[in-house]
């Protein structure tokens, strides 16, 4: 699961998927106007396409490529032009890319995907192809992307089907839809850099289809505007370039506008072969009357050679230009900037302060103050010599003029408090250019920051007037704007405003705009005084004091108090931490803190506890309650992650700090984990030491089978602490040494399964599964809170596990998710520390749920994921299904350099809904290969070469997982067809591996002492066991590939074990090894029988 932006298999991406339909243009021959199965988006033959841009640490140029040159495509015979695109995002926090904003949206529904030619160096850098779907324009459209790794030197054609695009997780514009990929309103595309540094060449970016696409004629928008007296323009577009002429009729009709407002028009548009756009001009009439906007309707009809699409009608609004400008609102105002003084310019460290400009590499922005204005700024009485800001924009993608508030010497980035005002406004001189403009606000930064991480908020407007106009925007009109600067995400607070900016998106040529008198207006309802933590999470080194800052949103005139307490937290958070234990990892702490009047913050200190054991990082909570003098703010509960500082003990085999689920038992034996007390421990025990208690009655065994062999050959023995009863009973120590060669899938046998037998309503077997809980989004912005309730995961009494996702009422739930009160619950089960496997066949028979937005899976995660993190640990997806693709399933691996959108996977298309029947999914896993199957059909494979030069991280044990997610970046937004509850029904999960052939060795010691003692078993004492599994080697004790170890008990008693370790030297107290049994001899003529002698056990160290 993790971050699921699935990619087309690399093998498929290297080849032309449908070579008869998508081919490189023939060099030396005139290119056809277009084929009905393809639509060219950019071929760069005419230079830089209109709306093409670069941003961040990236740039581009158009390069001439001669035939036979180093950059020529195979078979090229004539000169051509290609895009040269360079990027470097190796510096921390950097980003960049190139893109193409369309002037009008296109309909891509008739196509199967996008293709382009790419020439790389094969250096492993990566980039994405990102498409802009839906919304009102390219800057408010939903992003979907697919990642491509430059692992091939030279030219190749890449085809990306729509199914390979996943909702982007690294960036979505403010206000972007979250309604899945619709393809009906496409505003452009981009090639963002995803990793590394490189210069690549690209060409012939196009849409493709395996079948002819029906030409569809539509208007480019459903609404247009024009200033009276000017000519309005409506664009008619075809979704594919025709191969023969197409005609479409059009006509205007009156609305509130009549003959005195515009000239009625009608006619027929003719699209020649290869032509995809036509423009309808509509003349309007200028008058001197002040009047509201008036509208008319434009309608398309009678297409010949095409069909009509949507929109086929549009409204044109005629905007009045005769109104007297209305100035600032009456009442309370505060002037922020009147441009009468020189503009300050400076820096605070690396951050510019005062006034400066920023733009994409293809744009130019300049600014100055001037009194040479087109006409005076409206004022009563007029102001002579008034100075305003003149800003020139010639913008391909974006340009902005910023004011970072500063001190008199322009050396410090300062703040202003705008929280008591209702909105912000300014005078602006418009050109009626139709340019999309915006105003940015720079709100608060992260505490202690030295970089520009101010949180941005934006409001957008259009240059649809001429002359001076006072623009005013309530603060409620602003939306958060993500510019990838690691800004806070705590809403528009207005108490620490760092600045503002005037900006422009693509301009129709050079434009000069004038701005004056930026001011605040109105009396906002007083913001409530709020108190909360200054961040959602803190870190502390084990044994140190954790410090959490509690902060007000503004300085208070009276003392503010709030209670706090520390508490354990069982649910998973965004880290891989395990829960911290009260009084073992951190201390209980509670009380009341006071933020005195005139101050803004106070701190809570929580001691953490040191121990000598290596462990994964652990998390606890600090929670606020019962504020007095303020109400709760954005964060009232914070996590504290205790960072372990103890090294891994490479010699430690088992420490029994938790229940030994990975051990198998035989006979009448009971296991429990107990914490030692000060008076019943052993020498060297940690301050909080858990041990394993073993109660047995008769012969019993305790055996640990390793999922992967371990090399013990550098050591001389096995040592452990043993708490005996002095019964005189023998205890056998066994070692399972190397095994026979793995026979491969044909020789595998079933080694483990969960058939989910049990009574209806019972939870999944706790010997196999742990219910993970939490609602932090699980790395994918998922909607569900995973619970440990049998309402969400239980046996059905018919041999199945049923995992059920449910919709809940957020108004009545106590469950909190990353987005607020939770809307859904579900379950996620993991076999971590209970069942783990390396290599073999993992198989599961399931019936999936249905509906857009549902996302079930059966998968695996490396058992070291809490130490290594994802994706370094590795992930193997046996089966994933997303309801928005009802006929397909996915099989995938994730690792370093090929995770998320760059994962290596493929799909199987059933042709009918997957949810209609049961299906059996499996993956066969060997050291150098994966093969995926569904219902016995192989549909995907993976080898190290497929992910090279990245690391193959699958040669270690993995844990099993199964879950049902709701929504998320891969699952997609819940659709109208998603009806809850929805369930994943699992018949079984089985594992097939090589049969157990490990050669057994053993020795014994005697429980002849009561209490704790350290027992050391020299490997030299081990002798080959009499009983051996079929096929076991007989090559002596090698210790290079140990498969497990164990203990055998006799008699009745209760003993304890702890700290099983390897030792490199044997203490001198050890005696010589025991003697093997001597076989007796039968009586012979003249000789009596010779009695055999039993084996003499060695005497292990005490």
N, C-alpha and C positions, 0 to 999 in steps of 0.2 A: 504494500500500500504506500506509505510514505508520500513523497511528492510524485503524483502520477500523471506526467505528461508523456504519453507513450509515443515512441518514434517508430517510423518504418524501419524494417530491418535493413542494416547497412548493405547487405548483399543486394537487396532490391533497389536501394537508392543509387547504387553505382551504375545500374543499367537503365536503358530506356524501357519503361514498363510496357508501353504499347508502341513499338517502333514503327508500325505502319502509319501511326497517326501523329506522333510528335517526333519530328526530325529536325536536325539543324538546317537552316536555310542554305540552299545551294549557292555557293560562292561562284561568281562568274555568270550567273543568270539572274534575271529580274525576279524578285520575290513575288509570289502571288499576292493579290490584295488581302486575302485571308482564306483559310479553309473554314468550313462550317463547324469543324470539330476543334478549332483553336481560336484564341483571341489574344493578340499580342498586347501586353501592357507597356513594355518598353524594350526597344531594340537599339536605342542610342545612336541610330544613324543620323538623326537630326540634331545631335548634341544632347545637352542636358534636358530631360523632359520637364515641362512646366510642373511645378510643385515638388520637384525632387530636392532633397535636403540632406544635410549631415548634422550630427549633434555630438556633444561630448568629445571624447578622445578618438575622433574618427574624421576622415575627410575623403573626398573622392575627386576624380577627374575623368574626362572622356579621352580615351587613348585610341590613336589610330594604329591598327594592326595590319601589317603588310603580309601577303602570302609568303610562306617560307620562312618567316621570322620566328624568333624564339617563342613568341606569344600567339602564333597562328594556331587555329584549330586544325585538326586533321582534315585534309581534303580541301582546305581553303585555297581558292584560286584568285580572288579579287580582294582589294582592300576593304576593310570594314572598321567599324568603331565599336568599342566595348567600354564597360564601366570599370575603372580602376578604383578599388576601395581599400583603404588602409585603416587599421585600428590598432590601438595598444591599450588594453585594459588590465595590464599587469600591476599597475600601482593600486594599492588598497583603496577601495571605495570608488574606483573609476568606472566609467561606462562610456558607451558611444555606439554609433551606428549610422546608417543611411536609411532614407525612406522616401516614399512617394505619396504625397497627399493629392487626391483627386479633387478637381474643381467641383465635380458633381458625383454623386454615388452611382455605383454600378450594381447590376444584378448578376450574381455568379451562380445562381441555382442550377443552371443547365449544364454546368461543367463538373468534372470529377475531381479536379485539383489544380495545382499550380506547378509549373515547371520552369527551370532556368538552367543555363550553362554556367559552370563554375570552374575556374582554373586556380588550383591551390598548389601548395608546396608539399603537402603531406606532413606538416610539422605538428599536427595534433591540436592546433588552435580550433576554436569552435565559434560558430555564429548561428543565429536563428533566422528563420523566415517567419515574419509576423504579419498577420492580416488584421485590418481594422473593420469590425463588423457592427452595423447598427448605429444608433445614436443620431444626433442632429448634424454631426460633422466629424471630421477625423479626430479632433481633440476631445470628443466625448464618446468615442466608439469603443466597444469591447474588444480587447486584444486576445488573439489566439496565436500560439506559436508552435514551431517545431524546430528542434536543434539539429544542426549538421556539424559533424566533425571533419576537419580537413585532414583526412587520413589517406588521400590519394593525390599524388603529384601529377599535375597536368589537367587537361580539360576533361570534364565529365558532365553528362546531363543528369539533373536531379529532378525527379517527379515526386511531388508530395500530395497524396490524396487527402481529401478533407478529413477523413477519419483519423489521420495522423496529427492533426492540429489539436492542441489542448489549451484550455483557458490559461492565459499567462499568469504566472504567480509573482513575477518580479516587478511588474508595473501594470496598473490599470488607471486610466484617467479618472479624475473626480467626476462623479455622475454617470460613469459608464454603466450600460445595462449589465445584467447578470442573468440573461435569458437563453444562454446557449448560442451556438453558432447557427445563424439563420441564412446568411449568404445573400439575402435579398437587397441589402443596402450596404454596399462595400465602399469605404471611403479611402482605401489605399493599402499600402503594405510597407514593411520596413525589413531591413537586414541588420538587426542589432548584433553587436559583438557579444559573445557569450563567454569567451575565455582566451587568454593569450594575446599575442601580438602578431600581425601579419598584414601583408598586402595581397589581395586576391583580385582576380578579374571575373566579371560576370557579364552575361549577355542574354538576349532573347528571353526576357521574363514574360511568361504567357500563361493563360488558362488553357487546360486541355480537357478533352472528352474523348471517349472511345466511340461515341456515336455522334451523328450530326445534331447540332443544337438548333432548335427552332428559333428563328429571329423574332425578338419581341421588342416592340416599340413602346417607350414610356416617356413621360416627362421627367426631368431630372429632379424635380421637387414638387410637393403639393402646394407650396405657397411661395410667392415671390413678392418683392417690394420694389418700388421705384419712386423717386422724388418727382413731384409734378413738374411738367415741362420737359422731362427727359424721356428717353426711349427705354421702355422696359424690355427685357430679354428673357425668354423662356427656352430652355434647351430641351430638345427631343433627342433621345439616344436609342441606339440599338444595342442589345447585349452581345452581339457577335457581328463581325464584319461580313456583309453579304457577298455572295459571289455573282449576284445579278441585281439589277435595280429594284428598290422597294419604295413604295409611295404610301404616304399617310396624310389624310385631310386634317385640317384644324379650323377652328372658328372661335371668336370671342362672343360673349353675351353679357348684357348689363347685370350688374348687381346694384349696389348703392351708387356706383359710378355709372354715368350715362354719356350721351353724345357730347355734352359740353365738357366732359372730363378726359376723354380719350377718343381715338379714331378706331372704330370697329374694323376688324380685319378677319379674313378667312382665306383659305387657299389649300394648296397641296405641296407637301414637302417631298422631294425626290432624293433618295439616298443612292448614290452611285455605288458600283461594286467596290468594296473595301472601305466605304465611308460609314462611320458609326454615329456622327452627331450632326444635327442641324439646329439652327437658331431661329425662333420666331420673334420678330420685332413688333412692339406695340407702342405706338406714339401716344403720349399723354399731353394734356393742355395745361399751360401755366396760367394762373389767374391771380388776382390780388385779394381774393377773399380768404379770410381765416376760417378754416373748416376742419372737421375731423377727417381722418383717413377714409378713403372710399375705395370700393373693390369691384372687380369684374371677374368673370370666369372664362378660362381657356379650356377647350375640350378637343381631344383627338378623336378621330373616327375613320372608318373605311380603310383599314390597312390593306395593302396589296403586296403579297410576298412575305408578310409577317403577321403576327397576332398582336393585339393590344395587351399591355401589361398594366400594372398598377405602380404609380398613379397615371391615370389617363385623363384626369382633369386637374386643374390647379386654379388657385385664387391669386390674382395680382392686386396688391394693395397700393393705391396711389397716396403717397405721403405728402401732407401739406407743408409748404415752405413759407407761409405768410404769418405765422403766429409770432407775436412779440415774445422774445425770450423771457422766461420766468427765472428769477434769481434764486438764491438760497432760501430755504424755508425760514419763515419768521420764528422768532423765539430764540432759545439758547443755542449759541454756536461757539466754536473755538477755532481760531485760525491756526492751522498747522504749518502752512508754507504759502507765502505770497510772492516769492521769487524776486523780491526787491533787493535783497542782499546777495553778494557773490555766493555761488554754490560751493560748499566745502568739499574738498577731496582729500582723502587720506587713507590710513589703514590702521587696524588694530591687530597686530601680529600679521597673520596671513590673510585676514579678512578685510576687503575694501570697506571703507566707511565714507559717509557723505554720498555724493552723486557719482554714478558710473553707469556704463552700458554693458549689455551682454546680448549675444546673438549667436545663431548657428553660423558655421563657417562660410556659408554661401550668402549671408545677409550682411547688410551694413546698417548701423544705427549711429546717429550723432545727435547731440543736444547742446543747447546754449540758452542763456537768457537774452531776451531782446525786447526793445520797446517799439520795434518796427513791425507792428501787428497789422494783419489785413484790414481790420476795423477795430475800433476800441472795444475793450471788454465792457459789456453793458454795466452801467453804474448810474446811480442817481444821488448826487450829481456826477457827471463824467469826471474821470481822474486823468489829469494830464501827465504824460511821461510814464504811464504805467508799464511795468515790466512783467513779462510772462515767460514761460518755458516753451521754447521751440524744439520739437523733437522730430527728426527726420528718420523715416523707416523705409527701407527697400528690402523686403523680407521674403525669403523663400520658405522658411519654416516658422521661426519665431524671432522676435527682437524685443528688448525690454530696456527701459531706463529706470534705474533703481535709486532710491534714497534710503541708505542705512543710517539711522539716526546717530548723531555723533556729538562730541563736545566741541568747544570753541576752537581747539587746536587740531581737530580731526585726527585724534589718536586713540579714541576709545569708542566702542560700539555701545551706545546708550539706549535707554528704553523710555517709552511714554505710557501713561495709563489712560486708555480710552474707554474704560469700562463703564463710565457713567453716561456715555452718549449712545444715541440710537443708531447712528449711521455716519457715513462719510460722503462728501461730495466735492465737486470742483467744476470750474468753468472749462469748457473745451470747445475749440473751433473745429467743426467738422467739414469734410469735403464731399460727403455723399458718395464715397467710393465703394461702399459695401464691404469695406475691410472689417474683419472680425478683430475686435479690440478687447483688452482685459485690464482689470485693476487687480494687482496682487497686494495682499497684506502679509506682513512678516510678524508672526506672533512670537510666542516664547521659545526658548532654546532649552536643551538639556542642562541640568545643573553642572556648573564647572566647565562648560564647553569652551573650547578655543577655536572652533571651526564654525562655518556657516551651516548650522543645523536648525535654523529658525523654521518653525512650522508655517507652511504657506496656506493661505486661503484666497480664493479667486472668485471674481464675478466677471462675466463676459457680456459685452454689448457690441452693437454694430454701428459703424459709421454710416448712418442712413439719414443724415440731415446736413444742411449747409449753414455755415455761420456759427455764432456762439450759442452754446446751450449749457445750462447747468445740469450736470449729471449727478444724481444722488442715489445712493444704495444703502438700504438698511443692512446692518451687520448680519441680520438673519438671511440675507440673500446670498451670502458667501458660502462656497463649498470648499472642503479641504482639497489641497492640490499636492500630489505626491511628486517630488522631484528627486527621489532617491538620495536624500541627504541625511538619512537616519534621524529625522526630526521626531520630536514627541508626537503623540497622537492622543491629545487630551482635550480637543475641542478649542474653539476660538474664545480664549479667555479674556483678551483685550487688556489685561492688567500689565503686561510686559511687551508692548508693541515695539518691535525692532525696526520697522520701516514700512515703506510701501513702494509700488512700482507701477509705471504705466507701460503697457505692452501691446504688441501687435502680432497677429498671425499673418499668413501670406497676404502680401499687398499686390494690387494691380499696378506694378511699377512703383516709382518713388512717391512717397506721400509725406507731407509735412503737417503735423498736428500741433496745435497750440494749447497749453494748459495754464490755468491760473487759479489762485486762491483755493488751495486744498483746505477744507475745513471739516470739523465735526459738527454734528447738529443733533438736536433733540435731547430729551431727558429720558434715558433708559430707566426702566424699572431697576431699582438698585439690585445689583447682582447679590445673591445670597452669599454670605461669608461661608466658605467651605474649608474643610480640613481633610487631609488625606496624606498618604505616603507620596514621596516625590518620584517614585518609580514602582514598577510592579514586581521587581525582583532584585535581590541583593546576593552577593557572594562573600564568603568568609573562609579563611584557611582554618582547618580543623584545630581546635584548641584556642583560637583567638576569639575576641569579642566581636560579635556582629553588631553593626550600627545601622539603624534605619532612621531616615529623616522624615519627620511628620511636618507638613507644611500647610500654611493657609494660602488661599488664592489672592489675598491682599492683606495688608497690615490692618489689624483690628484695634479698635479704641478701648476694648476691654479684654481681660484675660480670657483665653479659650482653653478649656480642658477637654481631654478625651481619654477614655480608658483603653488599655491594651492588654493583650495576653498572647503568650506563645502556645502553640498546639501542634500535635502531630497531624499529618496530612497523608492519607492513603492514596488519593487519586494521583495519576500521572500528571506532570506538568510538561512544559515545552522542553525541559531538559530530559536526559536519560536517567535522572537520579532515582534512587530508591527512597522510600520514606525514612526520615530520621526518627530515632526513638527517644522519647522523653527520658531524661535522667541518664541516658547512655551516650547520646550524641549532643544534646543540648539541655539546658536547664529550664525548668519552669520559671517563667517570669511574667508578672502581671502588675498592674498598677495604674496610676493616673499621671499623665504628663500635662504640664501647663505651658502654653505659649503666651508669654506676658504681653500685655497691651503695648503696642508700639513695636513689637517684634513679629517675625513671620514664621519661624521654624523652631523646632526642638528635636531632640534625638532620643531614640530608645536604644539601649545597649542590652544585648543578650549574650551571655557567655556560652561558648560551645565547649565540648569536652574532648580531650585528647585521648587516643589510645595508640597501641603499637601495631595494630593490624591494618594491612592494606584492605581497602574496601572501595566500592564505587561511591561517587559523591551522593550525598543524601540531603533531602529537603524537608524543612518544617515551615510553618506559617507564623506570621505575626499579624494579629487581627485587631482592628480598632472597634470600639463600641461606645455608645452613650456619649456623644459629643455634647458639650455645654458651651453655648456662645457661638456655635457654628453648626452647619449641617455637613453630612459627608460629601466629599468631592469625588474625583474620578477613581481613586484607588484607595479602598479602605481595608484591603487584605493584601499582604505582600508575601512572596516566597523568599526564603533564605536558603541558599544552596551551600552546604558545607563541603568545601573542597578538600579531599583527602590528601595528606602529605606523607603517607607511609609508602615505601617502595614495595613492589611485588616481591614476594619470597618465592624464587624460582624452584626451591626444593620442597615447598609445601604441597602435599598431595591432597590432604583433606583436613579441614579445621572444624567442621560441625557447628558453625555459627548459626546455621539454619537447619531445618529438618532435611535429612538426607534422602530426598525423593529419588535421586539417581541410583540409590542402592537397591538391589533386589534381595529378597529374603526367602528362605526355605525353612520349613518346620514351624514349631510353635515359638514365635519370637515377636516381641513388641519393642518398638523403638520410640524414644522420646528425647527431646533436647532440653537440657536444664542449665540454668546459669549457676555457676559456682558461687558459693559464699566465701567470706574471708577465712572461715575455719574449716572448710572442707576442700580446699584447692590443692594444687601441686606447685612445686617450685617452678617459677618462671611463668605461671599463668598470668594473663593480662588482667587489668583491673576489673573488667567485665568479660568473663570467659564462659562461653557456652561449651558444653560437652555432650556426648551422645550416651544415653543410658540404654543398655541392652538387657532385657529380661527374657530368659529362654527356659524352656522346659523340654528336656531331651535334646536329641541332636538337632542342631539348627545352623543355618548359614546366613552370613551377611556378605554380599558380593557387590562390588562396583565394576561394571563393564564400561570401559571407556568408549566413547563414540569415535574417538580417533586414537591410534596408537601413540604411546609416549616412549621417549628414549631415556632409559635409566642406566645406560651402559657406562656412564662416567662416574656412577656412584657404587658404593660397596654394600649398602644395606638399606633396610627399611626400619624406621624408628617411630614409635608412638608412645603416648602415655596411656597406661592401663590401670584402671581402678578395680582390683580383684577382691575376692572374698576368701582366698586361701583354702579353696575346696580340694585342691590336688587334682582337679580335672585338667585334661589337656585342651589347649586351644591351638587350632591349626591355622597357620598363615599360608595363604595360597597366592600364587602369581600366575596370571594367564599371559604367557609370553607370545612370541610371534605366531602368526597364523599362516595358512596356505595362501597362495595367490588368489586374488579375487577372480572368480570365473566369469564375471560380466553378467549382463542381464539374463542371459539364458540359464545361468546357474543360480540365480538369486532365489531365496526362499523368504517367506513372510517371517519377519523378526519382531514385528510389533503391530498392534492395531487397537483402535478404539471403535467398537461396533455400536456404542451408545445404547447398550441394553440397560434397562432399569425402569422403574415405575414412572408413570406420567407425572410431570411436575418436578422431578428430582433434578438437582443441578448436575452439570457435567462432572465426571469423575475427578475428584481433587487430586488423585494420584497422578493425573495426566495434565490437568488444566488449571490455570489461574485466570480469574476474571480481572482484566485490567479495567480501571475506572478513570473517568475524567472527561472534561469537556473543553480542552484547550485548543481544539481544532485539528490535532494530530498531524501537524505539518502540512495540511491540505485545506485549511479553512472549512473543515467538515462541520455539520450542524448538530450532530448528535452528541449526547452525553452517554458515555459507556457506563453501564451500571453492573453490579454483581447480583442483580435480582433475577429470579427465575421467570419474571414477567418478560425478560428480554432474552434469556437463554436457558433452555431446559430440555430434558428428555420428553418425548411424546408418548412413551409406553409401547411404541411399535418399532423400537430399534433405531430411532433417529434422534439427532440433536436438532433442535429448532431454534435458530437465532432470529429474533423478531425486532424489527425497528418499529417504533410507535411514535405517533404525534401526540404531544402533550400541550397543555395550556400554559404559556409562559407567565400568565398573570397569577397562576396559583402554585407554580412549582418553586421549590427551594433550590433547585439545581441551577448552577451558574455556568454558562459557557463563555467562550472568548468574546462573543458578541453581546452578552447580556443574559437575561433569563433564558433557559434552554427551551427549544421548541420541539425537540425530538429526543428519544432515548433509544439505545440499542445495546449490543454486547460485542465484546472483543475478547477472545480466549487465546492464551499463549501457554506453550508447554515449557517455558523457560525454567531451567533448573529442575525439571521433572522428567522430560523426555527430550533427548537431543540425538542428532544423527549426522553422520558424514558419509555421503555417497549412498546410492541405492535408488530404488523406485518409490516415489511418494505418490500415492493414488487416493483419490476421493470420489465418491459417487454423491452427487448433490442435485437438488432442484433449486434453481435460482428464483429470486423474486422478480418483479417487473415494475416498470414505470420509470420515467425520466427522473434522474436524481438519485436512484438507488444504486448502491455500489458494494456488492458482496465479494469476498475473496477467500481463497485458501492459499496460504503462502508460507514462507519461511524467512527467518531473520538470523543472522550470525549470532552465535551464543555469546560473543564478546561485544555486542553492540553497546552495552553501557560503558565499556572501556574505550572502544575504538570510535563509537559514533557511527551514524549512517551518513554516507553510503559505504565507508571504508569496511564496515563489517560484512557487507554483501547482503543481497536480498534475492530470493528466488520465488517468483510468483507462479504457483502451480496453475491457478485459475483466477482470473479477474473478469468481472462482468459489470458493465454500466448500462443502466436501463435505457439511456438515451440512444444506445446502439443495440437494439433488441435482438438482432440476429447474430451478434459477434461475441467472441470471448478472446481473452488476451493471455499470452504466456510471455514472461519477461524476466530478465535479470537486471539488477542495479549494482553498480560498483563505482569506485572512484574514477571520475572522468566520464562516466556514462550512466548517470542517474537522472531521475526526473525526466525532463524533456529529452535527454540524451540517452535514455535507457535503451537497451538492446532487446527488442521483443517483436512479436508478430501476432496476428490475429487469425482466427478461423471463423468463416462466415457459414452458418448453417443454412442460410436461405430462408429460414423460418424462425420465429421467436424462440430463443433459447429456453425461456421459462415454460414452454408448453410441455416439456418432458424432462425426465431424469437423464443425466449425462455423467459419464465417468471421465475424469480428468487425471492426467498423470504426467510426471516428469521423470525421466531417467537421467541420473546424475553420476558421472564418472569423473576421474581427475582431470580429464582434458575435454569434456563434452557434456552438453545438456541436449536432451531430445524431449519435445513436448508432444503429448498425444491427447486426443479427445475421442472417446468411443472407439479406441484402437487405431485412429487415424493420426499419423504423424503430420504436424503442421509447422513445426519450427525446430531449429537447432541452434546451438551456440558453441563456439570454441574460443580459446584464447586469442586466435588470430582475428576474430570478429571484433574484439574490443581493444586490440593492440593499437598504440603502444601503452594503453592503460593496463593497470594491474588486474590480473585474474585472482579474485579473492575468495575462492570457493573451496579451498582445500583445508577446511576446518569444520567443526560441528555447527549445526544450525538447529534452531528451535522452530516448532510449528506454530502457526497462527490461523485462526479463522474468525471472520467478523463480517458485519454489515454496516457500512457507512451510509450517511445521508448527505447529499450535496457534495461539496468539496470541489477542488480544482479539476479533478479528473471525472468525478461523478456528475458534475454539472448541477445547475439549479433544479430543484424539484419542479416538475411540470404538472400540468393539469391532469395528466393521465396517471399520476402517482397517488394511489389511494392507500391509506394506512389502515391497519398494520400490514407490513410486508415481511416475509420470512424467507431465510435461507434454510433449507432442510438438508441435513447432512446424514446420509445413510451410514457412512464409515469413513475413516481415514486409516490407511494401511501403509506400512513401510516394508519393502522387500530389499534384502541385502544378501551379501555373501553369507553362507552358513558359518556358524561358530566352529572354527577349526583351531583355535589357539591352543598351543601346547601348555599343559598345566604342570606347575612345580609347587612343592609344598614343604613345610617343616612345622614343627610344633614347639610350644613351650608350655610349662605347667603353671596353673594358677595356684601357687603355693605361698602367696603372701597377701595379707589383707591390706587394702589401701592403695594409694597411688604409687606407681613406679614407672620408670621409663624402660621400655622394652626395645631392644635393637636386634633385628634379625639380619645377620650377615647373608648376603645373597649366596655365599659359598655353602650355607647350610641347606639350601633348597635342593630337593631331589625330585626327579621326574615322578609325577603322580601315576598311580597304577591305572586309574580310569582316565581315559583320554577321549575327546570327541572324535568322531569319524573324520579322517583326513588330516588329523593334526600332524605337523612336522615332527621329526625326531632328530633334531639337530643341536640339542643341548640348549642351555640357558643363554640366550644371546642378549637379552635386555635392550635391544635396539628398537623394538616395536611392541612394547608391553600393551596388552589389550585390557588389563584389569587386575584386580587383586581382591582378596576377601579374607574373612575370618570364619572358622568353623568352631562351634561350641558343643560341648557334651555336658550331660548332667543337667541340673536345675540351678539357676542362680540369676543374679543381677550384677552386671559389671558395667564399667564405663570406659569410653574411648575418647581420645582427643589428639589433635595435632599429629597426623600421619605425615612423616617427612622422609625424604631421601637423605642419606648421610654419605659423605665422601670418604670418611675414615671410620673404622670400627674401634670403639673404646677398648683399652687394654683389659678391662674387666671381662671381656668376652672370652669364652673358652673355645677349644677346638670344636669343629662341627661334629654332629652325631654320626653314628655308624649305621649303614644300611642293614636291612634284615639279611640273615644268612639262611639259605634254604636247607632244610634237613635232607638226609639221604636214607633211602629205604634199606632194610636189612638185606645183606648179601650172604651167600654161603660162607660160613666161617667168620662173618663180621656182624656185630649188632647194628641196629639202626642208629643213625646219628640225628639227634634232636636239633631242629632248627633254632635259630636265635632271633628274637624280635629286633626290630630297628631300635637303635639307641638315639633318642633325640639330642640335638645339640643343646647347649645351655645358653640361651640368649642373655644379653647384657641386662643387668638389673638397674 
